[in-house]
Amino acid sequence: MKIALYGGSFNPFHIGHENIINHLEKEFDLVYVTPVDNYQKDQIFLSLKDRLSSLKAIYKDNKKVKILDNNLKDKEFTYSYRFIEFIKEKHPNSTISLVIGSDYKDINNWKNADYIKKNSKIYRVSRNGGEGLDIGCLGISSTQIREDLNTNKKYLRKEIIDIITRTLKASSRNK
């Protein structure tokens, strides 16, 4: 079985991410997606729980796409090697591909990089025609959306916009 592992902050999840998942569904038997918290960034736009619930709602009827919530219980699951270990335990005889963006040039600095390289193939996707497979990511990033939501909300599903609106209203009431 061919399995793709696609992790990211997905903060927020946008149609570029969706295009990647749509492509992966055609190439792989199963696609595991896990939103993670980026502990190196201070800014939190949507909580991990909000991102998980929106992804689960979007893909609830899709048999090929599995949304993992391991990050809620295991902070180490942010690391790619943990994602790979988990899937290897569930599917020991599978070929695993780790999906990363072309902006990740050197995984040698990642935690347990040797394990990652030994136990998975790197499947690189391109955002702006850079190194990797260009599969229609539209050149948009979650950072750009967070920085200018009004201009970039065309890249978001209505469900995601609704969650963002609700979250922003709640945070403004709490100030």
C-alpha positions in Angstrom: 0.0 0.0 0.0 1.2 3.5 -0.9 0.6 6.0 1.9 1.2 9.8 1.9 1.7 11.7 5.1 0.8 15.3 5.0 1.4 17.4 8.1 1.4 21.1 8.5 -0.1 23.9 10.6 -3.0 24.4 8.2 -3.6 27.7 10.0 -5.8 28.3 8.2 -6.5 25.4 5.8 -6.9 26.8 2.3 -7.7 25.6 -1.2 -3.9 25.2 -2.0 -3.8 22.6 0.8 -7.0 21.1 -0.6 -5.5 20.9 -4.1 -2.5 19.0 -2.7 -4.7 16.5 -0.9 -6.8 16.1 -4.1 -3.6 15.3 -6.0 -2.3 12.9 -3.3 -5.6 11.0 -3.4 -4.9 10.1 -7.0 -1.3 9.0 -6.4 -1.7 7.1 -3.1 -3.9 4.5 -1.5 -4.3 6.5 1.7 -3.5 10.0 2.7 -3.0 10.8 6.4 -3.3 14.5 7.3 -2.3 15.9 10.6 -2.5 19.6 11.6 0.2 20.5 14.1 1.0 23.4 16.3 4.1 25.2 15.3 5.8 25.8 18.7 8.4 28.0 17.1 5.8 30.7 16.2 4.0 32.8 18.8 1.0 33.6 16.6 -2.0 31.3 16.9 -4.8 32.1 14.4 -7.0 29.1 14.9 -6.7 26.6 17.7 -5.5 23.1 16.9 -9.0 21.8 17.9 -10.6 24.2 15.4 -8.3 23.1 12.7 -8.9 19.5 13.5 -12.7 19.8 13.6 -12.8 21.7 10.3 -10.6 19.1 8.5 -12.6 16.2 9.9 -15.8 17.9 8.7 -14.4 18.5 5.2 -13.1 14.9 4.8 -15.7 13.0 6.9 -17.0 11.0 3.9 -13.7 10.5 2.2 -12.4 6.9 2.7 -8.9 7.7 1.4 -8.2 10.8 3.6 -7.6 10.2 7.3 -7.3 13.1 9.7 -5.2 12.4 12.7 -5.6 14.1 16.1 -2.6 12.6 17.7 -1.2 16.1 18.3 -3.8 16.7 21.0 -2.3 13.9 23.1 1.3 13.8 22.1 3.3 17.1 21.6 6.1 15.0 20.0 3.7 14.2 17.2 4.6 17.6 15.7 7.9 15.9 14.6 7.7 14.1 11.3 9.6 11.1 12.6 6.7 10.5 15.1 4.2 10.7 12.3 6.2 8.1 10.3 6.6 5.8 13.4 2.8 5.9 14.0 1.9 5.0 10.4 4.6 2.3 10.2 3.0 0.6 13.3 -0.5 0.8 11.7 0.7 -0.3 8.2 4.0 -2.1 8.6 4.4 -3.3 4.9 3.5 0.0 3.3 5.5 2.5 1.3 5.4 5.8 3.1 5.9 9.2 1.5 6.4 12.3 3.5 4.8 15.3 1.8 6.8 18.5 2.2 6.8 21.9 0.6 9.6 23.1 -1.6 10.4 25.8 1.0 11.8 23.0 3.1 15.2 22.7 1.5 17.2 20.7 4.1 15.5 18.1 6.3 18.9 17.1 7.7 18.3 19.5 10.5 15.0 17.9 11.5 14.7 15.8 14.6 15.7 12.2 13.8 16.4 13.1 10.1 18.2 9.8 9.4 15.1 7.9 10.6 12.9 10.0 8.3 15.1 9.5 5.3 15.4 5.7 5.9 11.7 5.1 6.5 10.0 7.4 4.0 10.3 8.8 0.6 10.3 12.6 0.4 7.5 13.9 -1.8 8.1 17.6 -2.5 5.4 19.9 -3.7 5.9 23.4 -5.1 4.1 26.5 -4.1 5.3 28.9 -6.8 6.9 26.7 -9.5 10.0 26.1 -7.3 11.6 22.8 -6.7 9.1 20.0 -6.4 5.9 18.9 -8.1 3.7 21.9 -9.1 0.1 20.7 -8.4 -1.8 23.9 -8.3 -1.0 25.3 -4.8 -1.9 28.7 -6.2 1.1 30.4 -4.7 -0.9 31.2 -1.5 0.2 30.5 2.0 -1.6 30.5 5.3 0.7 33.3 6.5 -0.5 35.5 3.6 -4.1 34.7 4.5 -3.5 35.6 8.2 -1.8 38.8 7.2 -4.6 40.0 4.9 -7.8 38.0 5.5 -10.1 40.3 3.6 -8.1 40.1 0.3 -7.3 36.4 0.6 -10.5 34.9 1.9 -11.3 33.8 -1.7 -8.8 31.0 -0.9 -10.9 29.6 1.9 -13.9 27.4 2.1 -17.0 28.9 3.7 -16.7 26.6 6.7 -13.2 27.9 7.4 -14.3 31.5 7.1 -17.1 30.8 9.5 -14.7 29.4 12.1 -12.3 32.3 11.7 -15.1 34.8 12.0 -16.4 33.1 15.2 -12.8 32.9 16.6 -12.0 36.6 15.9 -15.3 37.7 17.4 -14.7 35.7 20.6 -11.1 37.0 20.9 -12.2 40.6 20.5 -14.9 40.1 23.2 -12.2 38.8 25.5 -10.0 41.9 25.2 
